[in-house]
Amino acid sequence: MRSTPGGDIRYTLFRFYLLVTGVSGLLFGLINLINVRPPVNVFTGAAVFLLCALWYLLSANSGGYGLSRISFLVFLSLIWLPLGYLTSPGSFSAMPYIALTGMFISAVVVRNQWEYAFPIIMLILIPALFLYEMYNPMKFDIYSDPAYRLKDLSMNFVVAGSIILITIIYTMNRYRSFNEKMYEVSVRDSLTGLYNKRFFNEYIEKEHNRSLRNKTVFSLVFIDINHFKRVNDSLGHLEGDRVLKDIAGILVSSIRNYDLAVRYGGDEFILIFPSTELEDAEHQMKRMQKELDTYCAGYREQGLSVSWGIAESRNRSVEEVLAIADEMLYFKKRNINAHTGKNDPDN
């Protein structure tokens, strides 16, 4: 059992934000120190850094993850925002877009619907603090020297802008990686690791169009395992799964890196040889047949063997290529059954 909810992208983002927020708190503390801000501004930055370090350590396991996330949201919306604004020059400082950055982070961190209350609280608090400043301007320490304000705005803008930019880039990269993995899972057979029928249906149309455009041909091979059901019946389904994986491994190791191996369904496989004429593809299959025969010899008692039918795409539609390869396959299977006097129960 995993000790952390690492499969949830929000968990990774939360810990990433803790790192960003902690470093930012440290930077803000240093910036306030450089700008000779009141000690409370410097201590606030240091406190944010220490709290984020604590939450980061606490969230390392599933038990502490929820506690650290909720306490982070409470601190960000109910403590940091009002305290940070009321102890700063308010709208005369960079606090408004720093507050917006905090609200953005809190909205991404939430996992449960009720937790959206925290970014909503921040959304309400920010204009409320603006109004408070408007009616109580004397309670805010306004920069007397425009140069100080310009320095504060510039440095804080770089920090806050970097947080948003890094967050967006990181989030997009994570989602792109996640989507690529999900797509890869959806087009792969879970047992053999080969591409599945869904991917094949997409690929074969593209390959056919490419061959027409480039005036080349591709060859397609239908492969079927003879008497596979006997392996399942006599040796069990685990052994049958092992046979499928082993044969898939032989197919992959025997083809070129730009060829395609597909588990079409059950004990049926398809190989596609791009830019390969029939004669060359047959030569490759005859070499592969030797390795397959050697493997199947280990299941002689079950009569295990592999048959295949082949066709090339020259002047044919995708449907015609599939039909010819399929007919060639079953022609060979009928010959095997006639030769052995036994019918394949899989057919």
Residue pairs with C-beta under 8 A, 6 or more apart in sequence:
2 62
3 60
3 61
3 62
4 11
4 59
4 60
4 61
4 62
4 65
5 11
5 62
5 65
6 12
8 111
9 174
9 175
9 178
10 108
10 109
10 111
11 59
11 65
12 174
13 108
13 109
13 170
13 171
13 174
14 59
14 65
14 69
14 72
14 109
15 56
15 59
16 167
16 170
17 105
17 108
17 109
17 167
18 52
18 55
18 56
18 59
18 72
19 52
19 56
20 105
20 163
20 166
20 167
21 48
21 52
21 105
21 163
22 48
22 49
22 51
22 52
22 53
22 56
23 49
24 48
24 159
24 160
24 163
25 44
25 45
25 46
25 47
25 48
25 49
25 52
26 45
26 46
26 48
26 49
27 45
27 159
28 41
28 44
28 45
28 48
28 98
28 156
28 159
29 41
29 42
29 43
29 44
29 45
29 46
29 48
29 49
30 45
31 45
31 152
31 155
31 156
31 159
32 41
32 42
32 45
33 42
34 155
35 148
35 151
35 152
35 155
37 88
38 87
38 141
40 87
41 87
41 88
44 80
44 83
44 84
44 87
48 80
51 72
51 75
52 72
54 68
55 68
55 69
55 71
55 72
56 68
58 64
58 65
58 67
58 68
59 65
59 68
59 69
69 109
69 111
70 115
72 109
73 106
73 109
73 110
73 115
73 118
74 118
76 102
76 105
76 106
76 118
76 122
77 102
77 106
77 118
77 119
77 121
77 122
77 125
78 121
80 102
81 99
81 102
81 122
81 125
81 126
81 129
82 125
82 129
84 95
84 98
84 99
85 95
85 99
85 129
86 129
86 139
88 95
88 140
88 141
89 95
89 140
89 141
89 142
89 143
89 149
89 152
90 129
90 130
90 133
90 140
91 130
91 133
92 140
92 142
92 143
92 149
93 143
93 149
93 152
93 153
93 156
94 152
94 153
94 156
94 157
94 160
96 126
96 130
97 156
97 157
97 160
98 156
98 160
99 122
99 126
99 129
100 126
101 160
101 163
101 164
102 122
103 119
103 122
103 123
103 126
104 164
104 167
105 163
105 167
106 118
106 119
106 122
107 116
107 119
108 167
108 171
109 115
110 116
110 118
110 119
133 139
133 140
143 149
143 152
186 198
187 195
187 196
187 198
187 199
187 202
188 194
188 195
188 196
188 199
189 195
189 196
189 263
191 241
191 244
191 245
191 263
192 244
192 245
192 248
192 263
193 245
193 248
194 248
194 251
194 252
194 261
194 262
194 263
194 269
195 203
195 260
195 261
195 262
195 263
196 262
196 263
197 262
197 263
197 264
197 265
199 262
200 260
200 262
200 264
200 270
203 260
203 272
204 220
204 272
204 318
205 318
207 218
207 272
207 274
208 218
208 313
208 317
208 318
208 321
210 216
210 274
211 217
211 218
211 274
211 275
211 313
214 275
216 274
216 275
217 275
217 276
217 277
217 278
217 312
217 313
217 314
218 272
218 273
218 274
218 275
218 276
218 312
218 313
219 272
219 273
219 276
219 277
219 278
219 280
219 281
219 310
219 311
219 312
219 313
220 270
220 271
220 272
220 273
220 310
220 311
220 312
220 313
220 321
220 322
220 325
221 270
221 271
221 272
221 273
221 281
221 285
221 308
221 309
221 310
221 325
222 264
222 268
222 269
222 270
222 308
222 309
222 310
222 322
222 325
222 326
222 328
222 329
223 251
223 268
223 269
223 270
223 271
223 306
223 307
223 308
223 329
224 267
224 268
224 269
224 306
224 307
224 308
224 329
224 333
224 346
225 243
225 244
225 247
225 267
225 268
225 304
225 305
225 306
225 346
226 303
226 304
226 305
226 306
226 307
226 333
226 336
226 344
226 346
227 302
227 303
227 304
227 305
227 342
227 344
227 345
227 346
228 240
228 243
228 266
228 267
228 304
228 346
229 345
229 346
230 302
230 303
230 304
230 345
231 239
231 240
231 243
231 299
231 302
231 304
232 239
232 240
234 301
234 302
235 302
243 299
243 304
244 263
244 267
246 295
247 269
247 292
247 295
247 306
248 261
248 263
248 269
250 288
250 291
250 292
250 295
251 261
251 269
251 271
251 288
252 261
254 284
254 287
254 288
254 291
255 261
255 271
255 273
255 284
255 288
256 273
258 274
259 271
259 272
259 273
259 274
259 276
260 270
260 271
260 272
260 274
261 269
261 270
261 271
262 269
262 270
262 271
262 272
263 269
264 270
266 346
267 346
271 285
273 280
273 281
273 284
276 284
276 312
277 312
277 314
278 310
278 311
278 312
281 310
281 312
282 310
285 308
285 310
289 306
289 308
292 306
293 305
293 306
296 304
296 305
296 306
303 340
303 342
305 336
307 329
307 332
307 333
307 336
308 328
308 329
308 332
309 324
309 325
309 326
309 327
309 328
309 329
309 330
309 331
309 332
310 325
310 328
311 320
311 321
311 322
311 324
311 325
311 328
312 321
313 321
316 324
330 347
333 344
333 347
336 344
337 343
337 344
